[in-house]
Amino acid sequence: EFDPAVVEKVSQAAKSLCLWCRALNTYSDMAREVEPKKARLQAAQAARAEANHKLQLKQNQLNEVLAKINVLDVLYKNTVKERERLQQEKEKTEQRLKRAADLIAAFKD
């Protein structure tokens, strides 16, 4: 039996050696148990880093699209304002043409 209490009866130095061997054995068991977990952790961290990289790329693409949308929105608003201005100018011109036609008709008589 490799029990420190039993070994201590024979030698104090052997007890210390027994404790060290048991601690080393426990460490070895724990290391074998932890090693696959460390490997899974490392794989998960690599996958997370890859996912973060892809996310960053997609966010950059999204920002580019949003910037284009903002440019198009400004262009749309300017175009609508220009259309309204041209509509008002058209109405003014039509009124002027009508008045000019009325004036010409009045001079003919």
C-alpha positions as CSV (number, residue, x, y, z in Angstrom):
1,E,0.0,0.0,0.0
2,F,1.4,3.4,-1.0
3,D,-0.3,5.2,1.8
4,P,1.7,8.1,3.5
5,A,0.5,7.0,7.0
6,V,1.8,3.4,6.5
7,V,5.1,4.6,4.9
8,E,5.7,7.1,7.7
9,K,6.0,4.2,10.1
10,V,9.1,3.1,8.2
11,S,10.7,6.4,7.3
12,Q,9.9,10.1,7.4
13,A,11.8,10.8,4.2
14,A,9.9,8.0,2.5
15,K,6.6,9.6,3.6
16,S,7.7,12.9,1.9
17,L,8.6,10.9,-1.2
18,C,5.3,9.1,-1.0
19,L,3.4,12.4,-0.8
20,W,5.4,13.8,-3.7
21,C,4.7,10.7,-5.8
22,R,1.0,10.8,-5.1
23,A,0.8,14.6,-5.9
24,L,2.6,13.9,-9.1
25,N,0.2,11.1,-9.9
26,T,-2.8,13.4,-9.2
27,Y,-1.3,16.1,-11.3
28,S,-0.8,13.6,-14.2
29,D,-4.4,12.5,-13.9
30,M,-5.6,16.1,-13.9
31,A,-3.3,17.0,-16.8
32,R,-4.7,14.1,-18.9
33,E,-8.3,15.2,-18.1
34,V,-7.6,18.9,-18.8
35,E,-5.5,18.5,-22.0
36,P,-8.5,17.7,-24.3
37,K,-10.4,20.6,-22.7
38,K,-7.5,22.9,-23.5
39,A,-7.5,21.6,-27.1
40,R,-11.3,22.2,-27.4
41,L,-10.9,25.7,-25.9
42,Q,-8.2,26.5,-28.4
43,A,-10.3,25.3,-31.2
44,A,-13.3,27.3,-29.9
45,Q,-11.2,30.4,-29.6
46,A,-9.9,29.9,-33.2
47,A,-13.5,29.5,-34.4
48,R,-14.5,32.6,-32.5
49,A,-11.7,34.6,-33.9
50,E,-12.7,33.5,-37.4
51,A,-16.4,34.4,-36.7
52,N,-15.3,37.8,-35.4
53,H,-13.3,38.4,-38.5
54,K,-16.3,37.4,-40.7
55,L,-18.5,39.6,-38.6
56,Q,-16.1,42.6,-39.0
57,L,-16.1,42.1,-42.8
58,K,-19.9,42.0,-42.8
59,Q,-20.1,45.1,-40.7
60,N,-17.8,46.9,-43.0
61,Q,-19.9,45.8,-46.0
62,L,-23.0,47.0,-44.1
63,N,-21.4,50.4,-43.4
64,E,-20.6,50.7,-47.1
65,V,-24.2,49.9,-48.0
66,L,-25.5,52.3,-45.4
67,A,-23.2,55.1,-46.7
68,K,-24.5,54.4,-50.3
69,I,-28.1,54.5,-49.0
70,N,-27.4,57.9,-47.3
71,V,-26.0,59.2,-50.6
72,L,-28.9,58.0,-52.5
73,D,-31.3,59.4,-50.0
74,V,-29.7,62.8,-50.3
75,L,-29.9,62.5,-54.1
76,Y,-33.5,61.5,-53.9
77,K,-34.4,64.5,-51.7
78,N,-32.6,66.9,-54.0
79,T,-34.3,65.4,-57.0
80,V,-37.7,65.7,-55.4
81,K,-37.0,69.4,-54.5
82,E,-35.8,70.0,-58.1
83,R,-39.0,68.3,-59.4
84,E,-41.2,70.5,-57.2
85,R,-39.3,73.6,-58.3
86,L,-39.7,72.6,-62.0
87,Q,-43.4,71.9,-61.4
88,Q,-43.9,75.3,-60.0
89,E,-41.9,76.9,-62.8
90,K,-44.0,74.9,-65.3
91,E,-47.2,76.2,-63.7
92,K,-45.9,79.8,-63.8
93,T,-44.9,79.4,-67.5
94,E,-48.3,78.0,-68.3
95,Q,-50.0,80.9,-66.6
96,R,-47.8,83.3,-68.5
97,L,-48.5,81.6,-71.8
98,K,-52.2,81.7,-71.1
99,R,-52.0,85.4,-70.2
100,A,-49.9,86.1,-73.3
101,A,-52.5,84.2,-75.5
102,D,-55.3,86.2,-73.9
103,L,-53.4,89.4,-74.5
104,I,-52.7,88.5,-78.1
105,A,-56.3,87.6,-78.6
106,A,-57.4,90.9,-77.1
107,F,-55.1,92.9,-79.5
108,K,-56.5,91.0,-82.5
109,D,-60.0,92.2,-81.7
